[in-house]
Amino acid sequence: MSNLNRFLGGSPGSVLVKLIFLSLLVGAFLAFYDITPFTLIERLFSWISSVLDLSLETVLQVGRWVLYGAVIVIPLWLISRLFSRR
């Protein structure tokens, strides 16, 4: 088996026929649902953007919770440390 056949996973002719057939099936599926490659790319970037926005909002919300809690916890901790020094 040559390096090219090993790389392709078979003879170039048979791989080409398989790829053309799969491309035809995928193309028909996309055409049936009226999806273009540009739409797929646009939706992918939109999805990534929404995930990043959601993640950023979550981090900001958790940060707020930490600050809210610190307003109570830090003074109480400091007071407890001062009175335990006796």
C-alpha positions as a Markdown table, in Angstrom:
| # | Residue | x | y | z |
|---|---|---|---|---|
| 1 | Met | 0.0 | 0.0 | 0.0 |
| 2 | Ser | 1.5 | 3.3 | -1.0 |
| 3 | Asn | 1.7 | 6.4 | 1.3 |
| 4 | Leu | -1.0 | 8.1 | -0.7 |
| 5 | Asn | -3.4 | 5.2 | -0.4 |
| 6 | Arg | -2.6 | 4.9 | 3.3 |
| 7 | Phe | -3.2 | 8.7 | 3.8 |
| 8 | Leu | -6.5 | 8.7 | 1.9 |
| 9 | Gly | -7.8 | 5.4 | 3.4 |
| 10 | Gly | -8.0 | 3.6 | 0.0 |
| 11 | Ser | -7.3 | 4.1 | -3.6 |
| 12 | Pro | -7.8 | 7.7 | -4.8 |
| 13 | Gly | -10.6 | 6.7 | -7.2 |
| 14 | Ser | -12.7 | 5.0 | -4.6 |
| 15 | Val | -12.2 | 7.7 | -2.1 |
| 16 | Leu | -13.2 | 10.3 | -4.7 |
| 17 | Val | -16.4 | 8.4 | -5.5 |
| 18 | Lys | -17.3 | 8.1 | -1.8 |
| 19 | Leu | -16.6 | 11.8 | -1.2 |
| 20 | Ile | -18.8 | 12.8 | -4.2 |
| 21 | Phe | -21.6 | 10.6 | -3.0 |
| 22 | Leu | -21.4 | 12.0 | 0.6 |
| 23 | Ser | -21.3 | 15.5 | -0.7 |
| 24 | Leu | -24.4 | 14.9 | -2.8 |
| 25 | Leu | -26.3 | 13.5 | 0.3 |
| 26 | Val | -25.2 | 16.4 | 2.5 |
| 27 | Gly | -25.9 | 18.9 | -0.2 |
| 28 | Ala | -29.4 | 17.5 | -0.7 |
| 29 | Phe | -30.1 | 17.6 | 3.1 |
| 30 | Leu | -28.9 | 21.2 | 3.3 |
| 31 | Ala | -31.0 | 22.2 | 0.3 |
| 32 | Phe | -34.1 | 20.5 | 1.7 |
| 33 | Tyr | -33.8 | 22.5 | 4.9 |
| 34 | Asp | -32.8 | 25.7 | 3.0 |
| 35 | Ile | -29.4 | 26.0 | 4.8 |
| 36 | Thr | -26.4 | 27.4 | 3.1 |
| 37 | Pro | -22.8 | 27.1 | 4.2 |
| 38 | Phe | -22.7 | 30.9 | 5.0 |
| 39 | Thr | -25.8 | 30.4 | 7.2 |
| 40 | Leu | -24.0 | 27.6 | 9.0 |
| 41 | Ile | -20.9 | 29.7 | 9.6 |
| 42 | Glu | -23.1 | 32.7 | 10.7 |
| 43 | Arg | -25.0 | 30.5 | 13.1 |
| 44 | Leu | -21.8 | 29.0 | 14.5 |
| 45 | Phe | -20.3 | 32.5 | 15.2 |
| 46 | Ser | -23.6 | 33.6 | 16.7 |
| 47 | Trp | -23.7 | 30.5 | 19.0 |
| 48 | Ile | -20.1 | 31.1 | 20.1 |
| 49 | Ser | -20.8 | 34.7 | 20.8 |
| 50 | Ser | -23.9 | 33.9 | 22.9 |
| 51 | Val | -22.0 | 31.2 | 24.9 |
| 52 | Leu | -19.2 | 33.7 | 25.6 |
| 53 | Asp | -21.8 | 36.4 | 26.6 |
| 54 | Leu | -23.5 | 33.9 | 28.9 |
| 55 | Ser | -20.2 | 32.9 | 30.4 |
| 56 | Leu | -19.2 | 36.5 | 30.9 |
| 57 | Glu | -22.5 | 37.4 | 32.5 |
| 58 | Thr | -22.1 | 34.4 | 34.8 |
| 59 | Val | -18.7 | 35.4 | 35.9 |
| 60 | Leu | -19.9 | 39.0 | 36.5 |
| 61 | Gln | -22.8 | 37.7 | 38.6 |
| 62 | Val | -20.6 | 35.4 | 40.7 |
| 63 | Gly | -18.2 | 38.3 | 41.2 |
| 64 | Arg | -21.1 | 40.4 | 42.5 |
| 65 | Trp | -22.1 | 37.7 | 44.9 |
| 66 | Val | -18.5 | 37.5 | 46.2 |
| 67 | Leu | -18.5 | 41.3 | 46.7 |
| 68 | Tyr | -21.9 | 41.3 | 48.5 |
| 69 | Gly | -20.7 | 38.5 | 50.7 |
| 70 | Ala | -17.4 | 40.1 | 51.4 |
| 71 | Val | -19.2 | 43.2 | 52.7 |
| 72 | Ile | -20.5 | 41.1 | 55.6 |
| 73 | Val | -17.8 | 38.4 | 56.0 |
| 74 | Ile | -14.7 | 40.5 | 56.0 |
| 75 | Pro | -15.8 | 42.9 | 58.9 |
| 76 | Leu | -17.1 | 39.9 | 60.9 |
| 77 | Trp | -13.8 | 38.1 | 60.4 |
| 78 | Leu | -11.8 | 41.1 | 61.3 |
| 79 | Ile | -13.8 | 41.7 | 64.5 |
| 80 | Ser | -13.5 | 38.0 | 65.5 |
| 81 | Arg | -9.7 | 38.2 | 64.9 |
| 82 | Leu | -9.4 | 41.4 | 67.0 |
| 83 | Phe | -11.4 | 39.9 | 70.0 |
| 84 | Ser | -9.6 | 36.6 | 69.9 |
| 85 | Arg | -6.2 | 38.3 | 70.4 |
| 86 | Arg | -6.7 | 38.7 | 74.1 |
